[in-house]
Amino acid sequence: MKIAGIGQATPLNLLTYQNISNHFVTDVHKLFLALAWYTGERPEAILSIDVKHVYSDVAKCQPRDTVLYPASNRKDKTTREVPNHWALKLMLSAYKPPDKGFLFPSLYKSDQHLSRQAMDKAFRRAVQKAGLGNQGYSLYSARRGFITRLNEQGYDMKVIQKLTGHRSLTSLIRYIDVTDDQLRNAIANF
């Protein structure tokens, strides 16, 4: 758990994801969290995504079948394409994106995207309103939750690695959370 900014983020589960999302004030913040939850991407890549990488037809609010994270936006400098979950498609269809440019444009600088600091501030407010303060949640919690959920559902590590874009299994494994219940269950069923 992350304590005072040190350690790994606590992964979101379905209930905490919904609770935090329900406490966001704007659809912009809700969509950001949904992209993180359903694609498992890093916050910086989500914030810098272009509308054309999410929508096949922006004017009609028609989402692509995959969400494209170009190499230029990603930490590992490799392009990642993630199948678009039906619930995320519904949110994207209901969202009014900008005609062009960043999906999350800055409110103050037309040539820039929403800053990580602004998103982090909104996230922390929603976490507090949801009654989840001081439990280690951060902008990386959705990514950790995405990877942990896939692991809990029994998907092969190579499938998870392909979906997340991790180059090595060693770096991927750090994102998987193991609960005390899972440990007890493993011993009980041994």
C-alpha positions in Angstrom: 0.0 0.0 0.0 1.1 3.5 -0.7 1.6 5.6 2.4 2.6 9.3 2.4 3.5 9.0 -1.3 5.8 6.0 -0.8 5.1 2.4 -2.0 2.8 1.0 -4.7 -0.7 2.3 -5.3 -3.5 0.3 -3.8 -5.3 -1.4 -6.7 -8.9 -0.5 -7.5 -11.6 -3.1 -7.5 -15.0 -2.8 -9.1 -16.6 -1.2 -6.0 -13.8 1.3 -5.4 -13.7 2.2 -9.1 -17.4 2.9 -9.1 -17.4 4.7 -5.8 -14.5 7.1 -6.9 -16.1 7.6 -10.4 -19.4 8.5 -8.8 -17.7 11.2 -6.8 -16.0 13.0 -9.7 -17.7 16.3 -10.6 -17.1 16.3 -14.4 -17.5 13.7 -17.2 -13.9 14.5 -18.2 -12.6 13.0 -15.0 -15.0 10.1 -15.1 -13.9 9.3 -18.6 -10.2 9.5 -17.7 -10.7 7.0 -14.9 -12.8 4.7 -17.2 -10.0 4.7 -19.7 -7.5 3.8 -17.0 -9.9 1.1 -15.6 -10.8 -0.5 -18.9 -7.4 -0.2 -20.7 -4.9 -0.4 -17.8 -2.8 2.4 -19.4 -0.5 4.8 -17.5 -2.0 8.2 -16.6 0.4 10.2 -18.8 -0.5 8.2 -21.9 -4.2 8.7 -21.3 -3.9 12.4 -20.7 -2.0 12.9 -23.9 -4.2 10.7 -26.1 -5.7 12.3 -29.3 -9.4 12.1 -30.2 -8.5 10.2 -33.4 -7.0 7.4 -31.3 -10.3 6.9 -29.5 -12.9 7.8 -32.1 -13.4 6.5 -35.6 -15.8 9.3 -36.2 -15.4 12.2 -33.8 -18.4 14.2 -35.1 -20.7 11.3 -34.5 -19.0 10.3 -31.2 -18.4 6.9 -32.7 -15.7 5.1 -30.7 -13.0 2.9 -32.3 -13.1 -0.9 -31.7 -9.7 -0.4 -30.1 -8.1 2.4 -28.1 -4.8 3.3 -29.6 -1.9 4.5 -27.5 0.8 5.6 -29.9 4.5 5.0 -29.1 5.1 8.8 -28.7 2.7 8.9 -25.7 4.0 5.9 -23.9 6.8 5.4 -21.4 8.2 2.3 -23.2 7.9 4.0 -26.7 5.9 1.2 -28.2 2.4 1.5 -29.6 -0.3 -0.3 -27.7 -3.8 -1.1 -29.0 -6.4 -2.3 -26.5 -9.8 -3.7 -27.4 -12.5 -1.3 -26.4 -14.7 -2.7 -23.6 -18.5 -2.3 -24.3 -18.9 -0.1 -21.1 -16.1 2.2 -22.2 -17.7 2.4 -25.6 -20.9 3.5 -24.1 -19.2 6.2 -22.1 -17.2 7.4 -25.1 -20.5 7.5 -27.2 -22.1 9.7 -24.6 -19.1 12.0 -24.2 -18.7 15.2 -26.2 -15.1 15.1 -27.4 -13.3 18.1 -28.9 -13.4 18.2 -32.7 -9.6 17.5 -32.9 -6.5 17.4 -30.8 -6.3 16.1 -27.2 -9.2 14.1 -25.8 -8.5 15.9 -22.5 -7.4 19.5 -23.5 -6.1 21.9 -21.0 -8.6 24.5 -19.9 -5.9 27.2 -20.0 -3.5 26.3 -22.8 -5.1 25.3 -26.1 -2.0 23.5 -27.4 -1.7 21.3 -24.3 -3.6 18.5 -22.6 -5.0 18.5 -19.1 -2.1 18.3 -16.7 -1.3 15.3 -14.5 -1.5 17.6 -11.5 -5.0 18.8 -12.3 -6.2 15.2 -12.8 -4.4 14.1 -9.6 -6.1 16.9 -7.7 -9.6 15.9 -9.0 -8.8 12.2 -8.3 -7.8 13.0 -4.7 -10.9 15.0 -4.1 -13.1 12.2 -5.4 -11.2 9.6 -3.2 -11.8 11.8 -0.1 -15.5 12.3 -1.0 -15.9 8.6 -1.5 -14.5 8.0 2.1 -11.4 6.2 0.8 -8.8 8.7 1.9 -5.5 7.5 3.3 -5.9 4.0 1.8 -3.1 4.4 -0.8 -5.1 5.1 -3.9 -3.4 7.1 -6.7 -3.7 7.6 -10.4 -1.9 4.3 -10.8 -4.6 2.4 -8.8 -6.7 1.7 -11.9 -3.7 0.2 -13.8 -2.8 -2.0 -10.8 -6.5 -3.0 -10.5 -6.7 -3.8 -14.3 -3.7 -6.1 -14.1 -4.7 -7.7 -10.8 -8.3 -8.4 -12.1 -6.9 -10.1 -15.2 -4.6 -12.2 -13.0 -7.5 -13.1 -10.6 -9.7 -14.1 -13.6 -7.0 -16.7 -14.6 -5.7 -15.1 -17.8 -2.2 -16.3 -18.9 0.6 -13.9 -18.0 1.5 -13.6 -21.7 -2.0 -12.4 -22.4 -1.8 -9.9 -19.6 1.6 -8.8 -20.8 0.3 -8.2 -24.3 -2.6 -6.2 -23.0 -0.5 -4.0 -20.7 2.5 -3.5 -23.0 5.1 -4.6 -20.4 8.3 -5.7 -21.9 9.1 -8.2 -19.2 7.2 -10.5 -16.9 9.3 -9.3 -14.0 8.0 -5.7 -14.4 4.5 -6.9 -14.9 4.4 -9.1 -11.8 5.1 -6.0 -9.6 1.6 -4.7 -10.5 -0.3 -7.8 -9.3 -1.7 -7.6 -5.9 -2.2 -10.7 -3.7 -4.7 -10.5 -0.9 -4.6 -12.3 2.4 -7.7 -14.2 1.4 -5.9 -15.5 -1.7 -3.0 -16.7 0.4 -5.4 -18.5 2.9 -7.3 -20.0 0.0 -4.1 -21.3 -1.6 -3.0 -23.1 1.6 -6.5 -24.4 2.3 -6.8 -25.9 -1.2 -3.2 -27.3 -1.3 
